[in-house]
Amino acid sequence: MLRQILIVGLGSATGGMARFLIGKWIYSLYPQTFPLPTLLINILGCFVIGLLYGVSIKTGALSAEMRLLLTTGLCGGFTTFSAFAYENILLMKNGDYTMVLVYITASVVLGIVATFLGMEIFS
């Protein structure tokens, strides 16, 4: 278990640093109020986690530890949105369409409400 925690931690740290650096780079190219860096990072993270899933399932080229490092760690540190998208795809593949709608709606609405409430505590 400790080995898995360290693997995820290494991937998460790398993903978080990549998110920061790529976000700064995108913003330097396109300085604006629209959160373009976050949007592009989320889309890129979704694409990468999809690629990793596809490679893992179709070829078996990734060991369990490598999948943990790259998906939960790297992609999770880069953007949890990629994990959110991946989980929704799994729900869809299982035919749980009602759960997909509940998960998406709850995540977006409750996430915004929780952020607002957290900000208001010290306002």
C-alpha positions as MATLAB code, in Angstrom:
seq = 'MLRQILIVGLGSATGGMARFLIGKWIYSLYPQTFPLPTLLINILGCFVIGLLYGVSIKTGALSAEMRLLLTTGLCGGFTTFSAFAYENILLMKNGDYTMVLVYITASVVLGIVATFLGMEIFS';
ca = [
       0.000    0.000    0.000;
       2.827    2.436    0.826;
       4.368    1.757   -2.594;
       1.063    2.614   -4.292;
       0.723    5.817   -2.269;
       4.229    6.871   -3.284;
       3.535    6.054   -6.939;
       0.358    8.155   -6.899;
       2.159   10.946   -5.041;
       4.966   11.060   -7.593;
       2.502   11.165  -10.467;
       0.315   13.758   -8.741;
       3.236   16.063   -8.030;
       4.379   15.808  -11.640;
       0.860   16.406  -12.948;
       0.327   19.402  -10.668;
       3.602   21.000  -11.726;
       2.764   20.361  -15.387;
      -0.671   21.953  -14.908;
       0.916   25.032  -13.347;
       3.588   25.424  -16.039;
       1.287   24.747  -18.997;
      -1.340   27.093  -17.548;
       1.227   29.888  -17.198;
       2.462   29.262  -20.735;
      -1.042   29.333  -22.257;
      -1.905   32.493  -20.321;
       1.303   34.174  -21.553;
       0.208   33.473  -25.138;
      -3.460   34.413  -24.636;
      -3.900   36.751  -21.646;
      -7.625   37.150  -21.100;
     -10.278   36.865  -18.432;
     -11.771   33.659  -19.883;
     -10.136   30.677  -18.102;
      -8.665   29.264  -21.329;
      -5.708   27.579  -19.581;
      -8.034   25.556  -17.337;
     -10.308   24.616  -20.225;
      -7.418   23.466  -22.418;
      -5.725   21.605  -19.558;
      -8.984   19.812  -18.717;
      -9.491   18.780  -22.353;
      -5.854   17.668  -22.683;
      -6.108   15.679  -19.440;
      -9.265   13.973  -20.705;
      -7.557   13.080  -23.975;
      -4.493   11.698  -22.189;
      -6.482    9.584  -19.717;
      -8.511    8.250  -22.647;
      -5.327    7.340  -24.513;
      -3.909    5.623  -21.451;
      -7.127    3.686  -20.917;
      -7.194    2.632  -24.567;
      -3.551    1.537  -24.582;
      -4.001   -0.346  -21.337;
      -7.153   -2.189  -22.415;
      -6.245   -2.907  -26.034;
      -2.557   -3.778  -25.703;
      -1.983   -4.544  -22.030;
       1.247   -2.558  -22.417;
       0.880   -0.798  -19.073;
       1.477   -2.598  -15.808;
      -0.917   -1.957  -12.923;
       1.683    0.282  -11.273;
       2.277    2.252  -14.473;
      -1.484    2.743  -14.904;
      -1.685    3.956  -11.310;
       1.211    6.367  -11.863;
      -0.138    7.757  -15.124;
      -3.909    7.817  -14.550;
      -4.564    8.335  -10.845;
      -1.258   10.112  -10.269;
      -0.263   12.141  -13.335;
      -3.715   12.769  -14.823;
      -5.263   13.181  -11.381;
      -2.632   15.759  -10.446;
      -2.928   17.438  -13.837;
      -6.707   17.673  -13.639;
      -9.334   15.799  -11.660;
     -11.670   16.683  -14.497;
     -10.077   13.882  -16.500;
     -10.960   11.401  -13.749;
     -14.481   12.853  -13.641;
     -14.865   12.372  -17.415;
     -13.410    8.864  -17.251;
     -15.776    7.842  -14.451;
     -18.738    9.136  -16.456;
     -17.633    7.101  -19.478;
     -17.461    3.978  -17.290;
     -20.961    4.687  -15.984;
     -22.204    5.097  -19.572;
     -20.526    1.867  -20.658;
     -22.408    0.136  -17.811;
     -25.678    1.695  -19.006;
     -26.085    3.789  -15.840;
     -27.320    6.890  -17.701;
     -29.370    8.170  -14.776;
     -26.286    7.989  -12.570;
     -24.303    9.890  -15.233;
     -26.819   12.743  -15.115;
     -26.888   12.721  -11.314;
     -23.083   12.674  -11.107;
     -22.582   15.476  -13.638;
     -25.315   17.670  -12.183;
     -24.291   17.094   -8.573;
     -20.607   17.663   -9.331;
     -21.143   20.930  -11.175;
     -23.907   22.419   -9.029;
     -22.607   21.283   -5.644;
     -19.036   22.141   -6.609;
     -20.004   25.715   -7.468;
     -22.163   26.049   -4.345;
     -19.407   24.631   -2.109;
     -16.832   26.981   -3.634;
     -19.143   29.947   -3.112;
     -19.844   28.964    0.496;
     -16.156   28.432    1.189;
     -15.340   31.875   -0.214;
     -18.147   33.505    1.769;
     -16.961   32.178    5.116;
     -14.162   34.734    5.250;
     -15.796   37.511    3.208;
];
